[in-house]
Amino acid sequence: MKQYVLRRVLLAVPTLVLVSIIVFSMMRLMPGDVVLRMVEGHAYAPTVEALRKELGMDRPAHVQYLDWVGRIVTRGDFGTSYWTKQPIFDEFIARFPVTVELAVLTILVSVLVGILIGIVSAVRQDTASDYIGRVFAILALSVPYFGLAVLVVVLPAIYFKWTPVYTYVALTVDPLQNLKIMMVPALVFGVTRAGPIMRIMRSALLEVLRQDYIRTAWSKGLPERAVVLRHALKNAMIPVITLVGLQTPLYIGGSVIMESIFRLPGVGLFFFEALTRLDYPVVQSVNLIVAAMVVGLNLLIDLTYAFLDPRIRYH
Amino acid sequence: MPSWTPASDTTSAAATAAVDGGAALHLERLPQTRTWYVDVWVQMLRRKPLGTTGAIIVAVMLAGAVLADVLTPYGFSETNLRERFIAMDGAHWLGTDQIGRDVLTRILYGARISLYVGFGAVTLGSLLATLLGIASAYFGGRLDLFVQRGVDAWMAFPGLLLLMTILSLLGPGVWNITLVLGVAFGIQNSRIVRGVVLSIKENTWIEGARAAGAGHLRVTIVHVLPNALPTIIVVATTGLSTVILTEASLSFLGLGVPPPYPTWGGMLSLAGLDHMYRAPWLAIWPAVALSLAVFGFNMLGDALRDLLDPRLKGG
């Protein structure tokens, strides 16, 4: 096990290096001139040359890269925002809980809805409830979450005079009020993400329900509830968990849109505002931090599997 | 360890066995006069009502986009200040917006963008995925290792963040968004092509072709490619809805095709939110159009996948 963990961790290192190279070269080697746009769009410096010098971009690319990575690794220095002049990492950390909370609530909603409908659909295969469940999954897959979000903001405001709360309150200040604010975006995002979870839950459970040990459970005379929930569900959950893990980057990408619609001060809104203000140091650092987190998360998931299923270690 | 496959190995193997058995039996009874690509559509009509519905929606969308200038008497940016905020009437079937532009006209022209970008990006992406996937799997070794670490690094970025960054640097426009979405699609799906080619490569007839003196180019084009083709077609058709949805998200954020040209995502975007409170149809119709298109492509893609490559089922 120790050897396996070590190998997986070492394999993540080249990925991280490549991630940093992608971020770095995007800002410097792409056809659009970042510095020119920053000067023309928001006058961050009097001349292009002045800003280039200030950003250290007058030096050779490899020197810049090593300097950039060096600062991050040795001092945790991700640079400062050109708009607010604040350290980027501090701002990121301050906003991170909002995005995490939204992601966790969204995952909770989508998993609860998806698993419940998936179970009903599988257990009552080819009945009316199965068809309703499958139609729901198809609808959830088709309706874009930002379209639904716009409709949820607009339609109740017109017909019921109800609008989502826009003044954000932190979870630590007033938990109830915070949940009231977060529930609407989490419900919208979660329900549209429940489709794939429901589908995979249904097919995995159907598969498990046909296995011998389930027949044994039935023939012992166990009630349906015990057979499905205690015996079958556990084994059918593995692909569901894999899917949720795989979808995590989607929640971070989606947070850009959800946070801008519901005005939540999270990382997504931070990134989007930086992009519209051509604050490229922020764009660069947020990309890097988030990608590094995804690499870390994937590593964690792989290690969890190896822990749960010893066979994986020998592949 | 392949982290992209959602189902666990045991379940997918069992599903393959079950589905393969059924499909093989079914195909044996068919008259041998039809080629496979004609047969797929016959099978679709007979056995896949949802797939057929999807195909019809896609066909209607195609017709609407191609015939947009014939179908509607208005121009897509033709303003008429005396006819602002008309709900629905005989002259404007889906109403008009804040400067009197006909919503139906804009939806029809918007379908053009969705289809241009959708088909363009998927074609480009499938070519790239095929090239990368075949090269990586067929030649293996260091090339494979190198390419796969690159794919790993790319996949570490939450899709939307990276796409937003690149588009902000390149500037908006139909070609830029098609290019960016195509490259992203290609890199991601090269994994699936690689997986298929890895198993094709192990067949004895590949060895036979090599022994008969065929060069690598001939083996890959004449022997590997045709066998990977069903999978590539499936990847492309199921990917269409994702690409169309991503284009809409980017246009929603203002990073897609610039106004005055209409896009569905752009019509839904927050810039028009104030007008939507007054005229909810401005939010409803683009959302409906987008959902229908995604639904159509999803159902068509799913049905084609079931008919062409049952191994990919359940994703």
Interface residues (C-beta under 8 A of the other chain):
Chain A: P14 T15 L18 V19 I21 I22 M26 M27 M30 P31 G32 V34 R37 I138 L139 L141 S142 V143 P144 F146 G147 L148 V150 L151 V153 V154 L155 A157 I158 R199 I200 S203 A204 E207 I238 P239 T242 L243 L246 P249 L250 I252 G253 G254 V256 I257 S260 I261 F271 F272 L275 T276 L278 V283 V286 N287 V290 A291 A292 V294 V295 N298 I301 D302 I312 H315
Chain B: M1 S3 W4 P6 A7 S8 T11 A14 A15 L50 R149 G150 D152 A153 W154 A156 F157 P158 G159 L160 L161 L162 M164 T165 I166 S168 L169 L170 G171 S241 L245 A248 S249 F252 L253 G254 G265 L268 L270 L273 M276 Y277 P280 A283 I284 P286 A287 L290 S291 L292 V294 F295 N298 M299 G314
